[in-house]
Structure formats: C-alpha cells, structure tokens
C-alpha cells in the first residue's frame, strides 16, 4: 500500500450517545433515531476500520499486515510489533459515561494473565482485562465538554461536604478528618462506594433533598442532582463531590493518566489512546463494577487538572504536549488565501479527520489529489512520503512520535 486511503469507520451506538453530533459531522440527517456515541478509527477488533484502496474495501489491519514496515514506518513497526499502536475516536456524549480508570502496563499484563488463567471468557460481562496493554488517553473538545478527572484536594472535598451538611448522613467523612492525606482519601473512597445497597437510595435521597432545601447551586451540586436522576441508587452520583469538575472549550484538551479516575459528563470531542479496551468501572453504570480491582489500580494523589492547548512554532500545525509513546495529536488549521501545509520528511502512519471546511490532499510523489471534506477520515501510510494540503479547513491528525 503506497497511496492515501479513505476510511470507513465503525459507529458504536451506546445508550449515552448523542443523536445529533456525529450524524451532523458525517453530513447525515439529524436528529437520528438511534444515538451515535463513538466513531472508531483504527484496528481495534471491537471496531476495526475499513480502508478504501484500489476501489476495494479492505480491513486496515490487513493492509498494515501485508507491509508493516512500509506502512507504519520501520521504527514504529519494530517498536510496536507491526501493529498500529493507537486508537482514534470521535466521542459524543448526551449523558454521563461511567466513572472509570485504566491500568498501567504492568497491571494490565498481570490482570490479563490472571483472568486468562481463570479461563474467564473474553466476552463475559465481568471481565476487566481484554488485552495486556495500558490505556493512557487524550481527550480534545470539539464542542464544550464537561468531565470529571482525578481526585480533588482533601480540603476542597471537606469544604463541599460541610456546605452540604452531610456529616450525619455520610459518616465516612470522618475518615478524611482523621487522616487528611492519600491513605485517608483511599479509605474514604472505599467506604463511600461500599455503602450497603439497602442504605444507598435513602442516603442519596437525603443528600439531594438537602441540596434542594438549602438552594445550593454550584456546578458540583447541580451535577449530583442530575446524576441522581440518570443513575438512581448508584454511589457514583457522589463523584462530583470528590473528583475535579472540568470544562473544556473547543480545541482544549486533557491527558488521562493510567490509574486516574474520570468520566465524561456531556459534550463532544476527539479521543486518542493506546490501542486497548481495558476499562475498570466504579459507578454511573449498569455494567460490571469491580471495586477491589479498581482500588488496586487507582492513583489517589489529589491533582489540579492540566488544561492543554496546542503549541507550535510556525506554520498551520500545532501539537498537544503529552508524553505518551504510542500517540501524538496535532491540529492543522489552514485559512485559505494561498496557505498550505506540507508534511515533514520523516513521518510514520497517520490518521486524519476533517472537522471543518474542506481541503485537497495531494500525494506529491504520485501527483494524486484527494478531496477531503468535513466528516471524512483518511489513512496516510509512511510509504506515501510527502503530501500537501490546500483549502480552508481544520484537520486533526493522530500519529506516533518518532
């Protein structure tokens, strides 16, 4: 394969998805009858992309397998065992996703081996590890995106609880008073999420009632009320109390480290991650929750979330500064009026998606030009070499740092 290929991608119709964003991005009628939650671009077996190449639809993984060094780039093929190491997604959430975390590489290898040794089927609902890879990820907003990310400072948690006046209803708060550090936060989280099922609904009703009676209207309290309607009886309703609430504006991004508890509440964006499907959930879901394993992989260190903006020296391409070895995200903004973008001389395989406007992508070596419109995604193998982009457009590019 030595040409640029248009991608046809799998749409995941999860219940929390939007009935408008992805449809509109793809130029389809909106609102739709069914929600489109995610569009996957890559080779993950749960949603592999097809490449339109030589007038045929061919699985992207098959094309890569025929010439991994030429398509991925020699150094990338060697480093990642001849496989594309990242998964690129469009994500559109009309409802909150589960609070969850992903393991680091050592935890993933151990967990995958452990569940394989127990002969737990890969498709069983209570399986935590479906591969042995870690899953750092980057989320970049295309529309305003609200999320929960990482544990709040202990004093901040205590302040929210005191304003709410939940000491009697939530005696686990005493754990933080006695031990206001990482171990206390860990104990508080375990005690909170492990409250007996028959007590949960009454407790949550009392807390929501206090928010309404006291007229508390900060974003944290508003989200507790909203989550109580979406997930009645789920202790994840309390997550805005102990997790940082983050608002990303379009083009802003944040990096999710392994072991960092998080949830996307609403909005739309691009997700770029290591090619893994290891998710361990803690709440806001009807799916399997494994609290002991979640606690085993979590990092309980409180942190203020870093908001990332794209950086560049000159030209139309800017990069999001992350440390992942599997992926890198950049945005190419071309304003027309003769402005162009020419690829670098040394590069590996890339997946691009056009999120605004339209462009013409020219393979300089072969002299072939592809019309690149909003909603389209393309795969550019390393063997293409240099290419040129013209137009008035915004394009996001997923690649592997060299």
ROMIVO-654757 format. One line per field, with one value per residue (C-alpha): residue number from 1; residue in three letters; x, y, z. Coordinates in steps of 0.2 Angstrom, whole numbers, plus 5000, padded with zeros to 4 digits. Example, Ala and Ser with C-alpha at 12.3 -4.5 7.8 and 13.67 -1.06 7.14 Angstrom:
2
resi = 1; 2 $
resn = ala; ser $
xx = 5062; 5068 $
yy = 4978; 4995 $
zz = 5039; 5036 $
***
This chain:
402
resi = 1; 2; 3; 4; 5; 6; 7; 8; 9; 10; 11; 12; 13; 14; 15; 16; 17; 18; 19; 20; 21; 22; 23; 24; 25; 26; 27; 28; 29; 30; 31; 32; 33; 34; 35; 36; 37; 38; 39; 40; 41; 42; 43; 44; 45; 46; 47; 48; 49; 50; 51; 52; 53; 54; 55; 56; 57; 58; 59; 60; 61; 62; 63; 64; 65; 66; 67; 68; 69; 70; 71; 72; 73; 74; 75; 76; 77; 78; 79; 80; 81; 82; 83; 84; 85; 86; 87; 88; 89; 90; 91; 92; 93; 94; 95; 96; 97; 98; 99; 100; 101; 102; 103; 104; 105; 106; 107; 108; 109; 110; 111; 112; 113; 114; 115; 116; 117; 118; 119; 120; 121; 122; 123; 124; 125; 126; 127; 128; 129; 130; 131; 132; 133; 134; 135; 136; 137; 138; 139; 140; 141; 142; 143; 144; 145; 146; 147; 148; 149; 150; 151; 152; 153; 154; 155; 156; 157; 158; 159; 160; 161; 162; 163; 164; 165; 166; 167; 168; 169; 170; 171; 172; 173; 174; 175; 176; 177; 178; 179; 180; 181; 182; 183; 184; 185; 186; 187; 188; 189; 190; 191; 192; 193; 194; 195; 196; 197; 198; 199; 200; 201; 202; 203; 204; 205; 206; 207; 208; 209; 210; 211; 212; 213; 214; 215; 216; 217; 218; 219; 220; 221; 222; 223; 224; 225; 226; 227; 228; 229; 230; 231; 232; 233; 234; 235; 236; 237; 238; 239; 240; 241; 242; 243; 244; 245; 246; 247; 248; 249; 250; 251; 252; 253; 254; 255; 256; 257; 258; 259; 260; 261; 262; 263; 264; 265; 266; 267; 268; 269; 270; 271; 272; 273; 274; 275; 276; 277; 278; 279; 280; 281; 282; 283; 284; 285; 286; 287; 288; 289; 290; 291; 292; 293; 294; 295; 296; 297; 298; 299; 300; 301; 302; 303; 304; 305; 306; 307; 308; 309; 310; 311; 312; 313; 314; 315; 316; 317; 318; 319; 320; 321; 322; 323; 324; 325; 326; 327; 328; 329; 330; 331; 332; 333; 334; 335; 336; 337; 338; 339; 340; 341; 342; 343; 344; 345; 346; 347; 348; 349; 350; 351; 352; 353; 354; 355; 356; 357; 358; 359; 360; 361; 362; 363; 364; 365; 366; 367; 368; 369; 370; 371; 372; 373; 374; 375; 376; 377; 378; 379; 380; 381; 382; 383; 384; 385; 386; 387; 388; 389; 390; 391; 392; 393; 394; 395; 396; 397; 398; 399; 400; 401; 402 $
resn = unk; unk; unk; unk; unk; unk; unk; unk; unk; unk; unk; unk; unk; unk; unk; unk; unk; unk; unk; unk; unk; unk; unk; unk; unk; unk; unk; unk; unk; unk; unk; unk; unk; unk; unk; unk; unk; unk; unk; unk; unk; unk; unk; unk; unk; unk; unk; unk; unk; unk; unk; unk; unk; unk; unk; unk; unk; unk; unk; unk; unk; unk; unk; unk; unk; unk; unk; unk; unk; unk; unk; unk; unk; unk; unk; unk; unk; unk; unk; unk; unk; unk; unk; unk; unk; unk; unk; unk; unk; unk; unk; unk; unk; unk; unk; unk; unk; unk; unk; unk; unk; unk; unk; unk; unk; unk; unk; unk; unk; unk; unk; unk; unk; unk; unk; unk; unk; unk; unk; unk; unk; unk; unk; unk; unk; unk; unk; unk; unk; unk; unk; unk; unk; unk; unk; unk; unk; unk; unk; unk; unk; unk; unk; unk; unk; unk; unk; unk; unk; unk; unk; unk; unk; unk; unk; unk; unk; unk; unk; unk; unk; unk; unk; unk; unk; unk; unk; unk; unk; unk; unk; unk; unk; unk; unk; unk; unk; unk; unk; unk; unk; unk; unk; unk; unk; unk; unk; unk; unk; unk; unk; unk; unk; unk; unk; unk; unk; unk; unk; unk; unk; unk; unk; unk; unk; unk; unk; unk; unk; unk; unk; unk; unk; unk; unk; unk; unk; unk; unk; unk; unk; unk; unk; unk; unk; unk; unk; unk; unk; unk; unk; unk; unk; unk; unk; unk; unk; unk; unk; unk; unk; unk; unk; unk; unk; unk; unk; unk; unk; unk; unk; unk; unk; unk; unk; unk; unk; unk; unk; unk; unk; unk; unk; unk; unk; unk; unk; unk; unk; unk; unk; unk; unk; unk; unk; unk; unk; unk; unk; unk; unk; unk; unk; unk; unk; unk; unk; unk; unk; unk; unk; unk; unk; unk; unk; unk; unk; unk; unk; unk; unk; unk; unk; unk; unk; unk; unk; unk; unk; unk; unk; unk; unk; unk; unk; unk; unk; unk; unk; unk; unk; unk; unk; unk; unk; unk; unk; unk; unk; unk; unk; unk; unk; unk; unk; unk; unk; unk; unk; unk; unk; unk; unk; unk; unk; unk; unk; unk; unk; unk; unk; unk; unk; unk; unk; unk; unk; unk; unk; unk; unk; unk; unk; unk; unk; unk; unk; unk; unk; unk; unk; unk; unk; unk; unk; unk; unk; unk; unk; unk; unk; unk; unk; unk; unk; unk; unk; unk; unk; unk; unk; unk; unk; unk; unk; unk; unk; unk; unk; unk; unk; unk $
xx = 5000; 5008; 4993; 4981; 4966; 4948; 4942; 4925; 4923; 4913; 4900; 4896; 4878; 4880; 4865; 4874; 4877; 4871; 4858; 4865; 4884; 4891; 4877; 4880; 4898; 4896; 4883; 4868; 4851; 4849; 4842; 4843; 4833; 4847; 4862; 4879; 4891; 4908; 4916; 4932; 4947; 4960; 4962; 4955; 4945; 4929; 4928; 4940; 4941; 4940; 4951; 4945; 4960; 4961; 4942; 4940; 4936; 4950; 4952; 4965; 4974; 4975; 4984; 4996; 5000; 5005; 5019; 5020; 5037; 5032; 5015; 5019; 5037; 5051; 5055; 5036; 5034; 5049; 5044; 5025; 5026; 5020; 5003; 4996; 4998; 4984; 4965; 4957; 4939; 4926; 4915; 4898; 4890; 4872; 4873; 4887; 4898; 4903; 4917; 4932; 4950; 4963; 4978; 4996; 5006; 5011; 4994; 4986; 4999; 4996; 4977; 4976; 4986; 4976; 4959; 4966; 4972; 4955; 4948; 4936; 4929; 4934; 4916; 4910; 4902; 4913; 4930; 4941; 4956; 4953; 4972; 4988; 4991; 4989; 4977; 4984; 4972; 4969; 4953; 4951; 4935; 4926; 4911; 4911; 4914; 4911; 4921; 4927; 4945; 4956; 4953; 4951; 4961; 4955; 4952; 4941; 4931; 4929; 4923; 4910; 4903; 4902; 4892; 4881; 4880; 4881; 4891; 4877; 4870; 4888; 4899; 4913; 4918; 4926; 4939; 4946; 4946; 4956; 4968; 4968; 4980; 4982; 4978; 4963; 4956; 4958; 4949; 4935; 4933; 4932; 4919; 4909; 4907; 4905; 4890; 4877; 4865; 4849; 4856; 4861; 4845; 4839; 4856; 4856; 4838; 4843; 4858; 4849; 4835; 4847; 4854; 4837; 4831; 4847; 4846; 4864; 4868; 4886; 4891; 4895; 4878; 4869; 4878; 4874; 4856; 4857; 4866; 4853; 4840; 4851; 4858; 4846; 4854; 4872; 4885; 4894; 4881; 4893; 4908; 4907; 4910; 4927; 4933; 4938; 4924; 4932; 4925; 4935; 4931; 4934; 4952; 4956; 4962; 4967; 4978; 4971; 4985; 4983; 4975; 4966; 4948; 4937; 4921; 4914; 4898; 4892; 4899; 4909; 4927; 4941; 4949; 4966; 4973; 4984; 4976; 4967; 4950; 4954; 4941; 4938; 4922; 4917; 4900; 4887; 4884; 4874; 4889; 4901; 4909; 4924; 4928; 4943; 4952; 4948; 4955; 4971; 4974; 4969; 4981; 4973; 4985; 4975; 4979; 4973; 4969; 4980; 4971; 4981; 4981; 4990; 5008; 5018; 5032; 5026; 5015; 4997; 5001; 5001; 5004; 4996; 5010; 5009; 5021; 5013; 5025; 5010; 5002; 5003; 4988; 4990; 4978; 4981; 4972; 4973; 4964; 4964; 4971; 4986; 4991; 4996; 5003; 5017; 5021; 5038; 5051; 5052; 5035; 5025; 5007; 4994; 4975; 4967; 4949; 4942; 4931; 4928; 4928; 4936; 4953; 4963; 4977; 4990; 5002; 5017; 5026; 5012; 5003; 4986; 4974; 4960; 4945; 4945; 4928; 4921; 4917; 4929; 4944; 4959; 4974; 4991; 5005; 5023; 5026; 5017; 5031; 5027; 5010; 5002; 4986; 4977; 4960; 4951; 4950; 4953; 4960; 4966; 4980; 4984; 5002; 5016; 5030; 5046 $
yy = 5000; 5016; 5028; 5038; 5028; 5035; 5026; 5019; 5018; 5008; 5018; 5012; 5015; 5016; 5022; 5038; 5044; 5059; 5059; 5074; 5077; 5063; 5062; 5081; 5079; 5065; 5075; 5064; 5068; 5074; 5071; 5052; 5038; 5030; 5038; 5038; 5038; 5034; 5033; 5022; 5025; 5011; 4992; 4988; 4971; 4979; 4992; 4990; 5002; 4998; 5006; 5011; 5006; 5002; 5003; 4990; 4990; 4981; 4980; 4992; 4979; 4968; 4981; 4985; 4967; 4965; 4978; 4984; 4992; 5002; 5007; 5011; 5016; 5005; 5011; 5011; 4993; 4987; 4995; 4990; 4973; 4978; 4985; 5002; 5007; 5020; 5021; 5037; 5041; 5054; 5054; 5062; 5061; 5066; 5058; 5054; 5039; 5028; 5034; 5023; 5021; 5011; 5001; 5004; 4992; 4981; 4980; 4976; 4962; 4954; 4956; 4949; 4934; 4931; 4931; 4920; 4908; 4908; 4904; 4918; 4921; 4937; 4942; 4939; 4955; 4953; 4953; 4968; 4964; 4961; 4964; 4967; 4985; 5001; 5014; 5032; 5044; 5061; 5070; 5086; 5095; 5099; 5106; 5112; 5096; 5093; 5080; 5073; 5070; 5065; 5067; 5084; 5091; 5084; 5102; 5105; 5089; 5093; 5111; 5104; 5092; 5105; 5117; 5102; 5097; 5079; 5074; 5064; 5056; 5052; 5047; 5041; 5059; 5056; 5046; 5061; 5071; 5058; 5056; 5070; 5063; 5050; 5035; 5044; 5048; 5030; 5024; 5037; 5032; 5013; 5017; 5028; 5016; 5001; 5008; 4994; 4993; 4994; 5011; 5019; 5026; 5033; 5041; 5048; 5055; 5064; 5072; 5078; 5084; 5094; 5102; 5107; 5113; 5124; 5131; 5126; 5129; 5127; 5115; 5101; 5101; 5103; 5088; 5077; 5081; 5077; 5061; 5056; 5056; 5047; 5033; 5031; 5022; 5022; 5029; 5036; 5050; 5057; 5058; 5077; 5079; 5071; 5072; 5088; 5095; 5101; 5111; 5110; 5123; 5118; 5115; 5112; 5095; 5085; 5070; 5055; 5045; 5027; 5025; 5042; 5041; 5050; 5052; 5062; 5070; 5078; 5086; 5080; 5078; 5068; 5054; 5047; 5032; 5017; 5003; 4995; 4991; 4989; 4998; 4996; 5005; 5012; 5019; 5028; 5012; 4996; 4986; 4976; 4986; 4978; 4989; 4979; 4979; 4997; 5002; 4991; 5002; 5019; 5033; 5043; 5058; 5074; 5084; 5100; 5095; 5102; 5110; 5108; 5119; 5116; 5123; 5127; 5137; 5142; 5136; 5129; 5114; 5114; 5099; 5094; 5091; 5074; 5061; 5045; 5034; 5027; 5043; 5061; 5073; 5089; 5101; 5108; 5125; 5132; 5148; 5148; 5163; 5153; 5145; 5127; 5113; 5101; 5086; 5083; 5072; 5059; 5053; 5037; 5031; 5045; 5045; 5062; 5068; 5084; 5093; 5109; 5116; 5105; 5103; 5095; 5082; 5079; 5065; 5074; 5058; 5051; 5068; 5061; 5073; 5068; 5079; 5079; 5085; 5088; 5072; 5062; 5052; 5046; 5035; 5040; 5027; 5031; 5025; 5040; 5051; 5069; 5076; 5094; 5101; 5116; 5123; 5132; 5118; 5111; 5094; 5084; 5071; 5056; 5050; 5041; 5052; 5047 $
zz = 5000; 4995; 4992; 5004; 5008; 5014; 5030; 5033; 5052; 5065; 5074; 5092; 5097; 5116; 5126; 5132; 5114; 5105; 5092; 5083; 5084; 5074; 5062; 5058; 5057; 5044; 5034; 5039; 5044; 5062; 5074; 5072; 5079; 5087; 5097; 5089; 5104; 5096; 5079; 5080; 5068; 5069; 5070; 5087; 5085; 5093; 5080; 5065; 5051; 5033; 5020; 5003; 4992; 4974; 4973; 4986; 5005; 5014; 5033; 5038; 5049; 5034; 5024; 5038; 5040; 5022; 5023; 5041; 5039; 5024; 5030; 5049; 5046; 5050; 5068; 5073; 5066; 5076; 5092; 5092; 5085; 5067; 5074; 5074; 5092; 5094; 5093; 5087; 5091; 5089; 5105; 5108; 5125; 5128; 5145; 5158; 5155; 5169; 5181; 5177; 5176; 5166; 5172; 5169; 5158; 5172; 5180; 5163; 5160; 5177; 5176; 5158; 5163; 5179; 5170; 5156; 5169; 5177; 5159; 5160; 5143; 5134; 5131; 5149; 5157; 5172; 5163; 5167; 5156; 5137; 5132; 5141; 5136; 5146; 5140; 5143; 5133; 5127; 5125; 5115; 5114; 5098; 5107; 5125; 5135; 5154; 5163; 5180; 5182; 5196; 5215; 5222; 5236; 5253; 5260; 5245; 5247; 5266; 5261; 5249; 5262; 5276; 5265; 5261; 5279; 5276; 5291; 5300; 5283; 5277; 5292; 5280; 5280; 5297; 5289; 5280; 5296; 5305; 5290; 5278; 5265; 5252; 5263; 5271; 5253; 5249; 5264; 5261; 5243; 5248; 5262; 5252; 5236; 5248; 5257; 5259; 5244; 5255; 5263; 5247; 5240; 5256; 5259; 5241; 5243; 5259; 5251; 5235; 5247; 5256; 5240; 5235; 5253; 5255; 5237; 5233; 5215; 5212; 5197; 5209; 5217; 5201; 5194; 5209; 5207; 5188; 5191; 5204; 5190; 5177; 5189; 5205; 5219; 5211; 5223; 5208; 5210; 5223; 5212; 5209; 5227; 5227; 5208; 5199; 5188; 5172; 5157; 5141; 5127; 5109; 5105; 5123; 5129; 5144; 5146; 5157; 5165; 5169; 5186; 5185; 5189; 5177; 5167; 5153; 5158; 5141; 5126; 5110; 5106; 5099; 5110; 5106; 5116; 5116; 5107; 5122; 5129; 5147; 5157; 5176; 5182; 5198; 5196; 5185; 5175; 5174; 5169; 5180; 5194; 5202; 5217; 5224; 5207; 5204; 5221; 5216; 5200; 5206; 5210; 5225; 5224; 5223; 5207; 5199; 5181; 5167; 5153; 5137; 5122; 5105; 5104; 5088; 5082; 5065; 5051; 5052; 5063; 5082; 5094; 5110; 5123; 5130; 5135; 5128; 5117; 5106; 5100; 5097; 5092; 5081; 5073; 5056; 5053; 5035; 5032; 5013; 5004; 4997; 5014; 5013; 5024; 5018; 5028; 5036; 5028; 5042; 5047; 5051; 5048; 5051; 5053; 5049; 5051; 5044; 5057; 5047; 5030; 5016; 5008; 4994; 5000; 4986; 4986; 4980; 4974; 4964; 4959; 4965; 4974; 4986; 4991; 5010; 5016; 5034; 5042; 5031; 5039; 5029; 5032; 5026; 5026; 5029; 5011; 5004; 5009; 5007; 5004; 5003; 5010; 5002; 5007; 5021; 5034; 5051; 5052; 5067; 5065; 5075; 5073; 5083; 5089; 5081 $
***
